[in-house]
Amino acid sequence: MGRSSLYKDKKGYLRYRDSDKPRHTAVVEKEFGHKLSKGSVVHHINRDKTDNRFSNLWVFKNQKAHDSAHRKDKKRFGSW
């Protein structure tokens, strides 16, 4: 049996072995029908880095907007 086309990186995200592209980015790009803009950040709503269902992913236009979501989550949940 061959190796999986995916592996888990040091931060816990699934990536494709052949391109090193994060799985969550590929899921969003496939759904949108185009590549994400430079600087875009994909966020896992339920905080599970391996749950790459499109319904669990938000796209932020930049890291600053993404960080803001993390700060709000930290206030709601007490940790990230």
KEGU-156210 format. One record per atom (N, C-alpha, C): x, y, z. Coordinates in steps of 0.2 Angstrom, whole numbers, padded with zeros to 4 digits, always signed. Example, Ala and Ser with C-alpha at 12.3 -4.5 7.8 and 13.67 -1.06 7.14 Angstrom:
2
+0066-0028+0039 +0062-0022+0039 +0066-0016+0039 +0064-0011+0035 +0068-0005+0036 +0064+0000+0039 
END
This chain:
80
+0004-0006+0000 +0000+0000+0000 +0004+0006+0000 +0003+0011-0004 +0007+0017-0005 +0006+0022+0001 +0010+0027+0001 +0010+0032+0006 +0004+0037+0005 +0001+0039+0010 -0004+0044+0009 -0002+0050+0006 -0006+0054+0002 -0004+0060-0001 -0004+0066+0004 -0006+0065+0010 -0006+0070+0015 -0002+0068+0021 +0001+0073+0024 +0005+0072+0030 +0003+0078+0035 +0004+0077+0041 +0003+0082+0046 +0009+0086+0048 +0009+0093+0047 +0015+0097+0048 +0016+0098+0056 +0021+0101+0057 +0023+0102+0064 +0018+0106+0068 +0014+0110+0065 +0009+0114+0068 +0002+0111+0068 +0002+0105+0065 -0004+0101+0066 -0009+0101+0060 -0007+0105+0054 -0011+0105+0048 -0009+0100+0043 -0014+0098+0040 -0013+0093+0035 -0011+0096+0028 -0006+0093+0025 -0003+0096+0019 -0002+0091+0014 -0002+0093+0007 -0001+0088+0002 +0007+0087+0001 +0009+0081+0001 +0016+0079+0000 +0019+0082-0006 +0015+0082-0012 +0018+0084-0018 +0019+0091-0019 +0015+0095-0016 +0015+0102-0017 +0017+0106-0010 +0016+0103-0004 +0016+0106+0002 +0011+0111+0004 +0006+0111-0001 +0000+0115+0000 -0004+0113+0006 -0006+0117+0010 -0011+0115+0016 -0018+0113+0013 -0020+0107+0016 -0027+0105+0013 -0032+0110+0014 -0033+0114+0019 -0038+0118+0020 -0038+0124+0015 -0032+0126+0012 -0032+0130+0007 -0034+0127+0001 -0032+0121-0001 -0035+0118-0007 -0042+0117-0007 -0045+0115-0001 -0052+0115-0001 -0056+0121-0003 -0054+0127+0000 -0057+0133-0001 -0056+0135-0008 -0050+0134-0011 -0048+0136-0018 -0053+0132-0023 -0054+0126-0021 -0058+0121-0026 -0065+0124-0025 -0068+0126-0019 -0075+0128-0019 -0076+0135-0022 -0071+0139-0021 -0071+0146-0025 -0070+0146-0032 -0066+0141-0034 -0065+0140-0041 -0059+0144-0044 -0055+0147-0039 -0049+0151-0040 -0044+0151-0034 -0038+0153-0036 -0033+0153-0030 -0035+0159-0026 -0033+0158-0019 -0034+0164-0015 -0029+0170-0016 -0031+0176-0014 -0027+0181-0015 -0021+0181-0010 -0016+0184-0012 -0010+0184-0008 -0012+0188-0002 -0009+0184+0004 -0011+0187+0010 -0017+0184+0014 -0021+0181+0010 -0027+0178+0013 -0025+0172+0018 -0029+0172+0023 -0028+0167+0028 -0035+0163+0029 -0034+0156+0029 -0040+0151+0030 -0040+0150+0038 -0046+0150+0041 -0047+0149+0048 -0051+0143+0049 -0050+0139+0054 -0054+0133+0056 -0059+0135+0061 -0065+0136+0060 -0070+0138+0064 -0070+0135+0071 -0070+0128+0070 -0071+0124+0076 -0064+0123+0080 -0059+0126+0077 -0052+0126+0080 -0049+0119+0079 -0052+0114+0075 -0049+0108+0074 -0045+0109+0067 -0038+0109+0068 -0034+0110+0062 -0035+0104+0057 -0038+0099+0058 -0038+0093+0054 -0045+0093+0051 -0050+0097+0053 -0057+0097+0050 -0057+0102+0045 -0056+0099+0039 -0056+0103+0033 -0062+0103+0028 -0068+0102+0032 -0074+0103+0028 -0075+0110+0026 -0077+0112+0020 -0078+0119+0018 -0082+0123+0023 -0087+0119+0026 -0092+0123+0031 -0088+0125+0037 -0082+0122+0038 -0078+0123+0044 -0073+0129+0043 -0073+0131+0037 -0067+0136+0035 -0070+0143+0034 -0066+0148+0037 -0067+0155+0035 -0061+0158+0032 -0062+0162+0027 -0056+0165+0024 -0056+0173+0026 -0050+0175+0028 -0049+0182+0030 -0045+0185+0025 -0045+0191+0024 -0042+0195+0019 -0034+0195+0021 -0033+0195+0027 -0026+0196+0029 -0025+0193+0036 -0019+0193+0038 -0017+0190+0045 -0020+0194+0051 -0020+0201+0050 -0023+0205+0055 -0030+0204+0056 -0034+0203+0051 -0041+0201+0052 -0042+0194+0055 -0038+0189+0053 -0038+0183+0056 -0036+0183+0064 -0031+0187+0065 -0029+0188+0072 -0034+0190+0077 -0038+0195+0074 -0044+0198+0077 -0049+0192+0079 -0050+0188+0075 -0055+0182+0076 -0052+0178+0082 -0045+0177+0082 -0042+0173+0088 -0043+0176+0094 -0042+0183+0094 -0043+0187+0101 -0050+0186+0103 -0055+0187+0099 -0062+0186+0101 -0064+0179+0103 -0061+0174+0100 -0062+0167+0102 -0059+0166+0109 -0053+0169+0110 -0049+0169+0117 -0054+0172+0122 -0057+0177+0121 -0062+0180+0126 -0068+0175+0127 -0070+0172+0122 -0076+0168+0123 -0075+0161+0126 -0069+0158+0124 -0067+0152+0126 -0062+0151+0131 -0058+0157+0133 -0053+0157+0138 -0046+0155+0136 -0046+0152+0130 -0040+0150+0127 -0040+0149+0120 -0035+0148+0116 -0035+0146+0109 -0032+0140+0108 
END
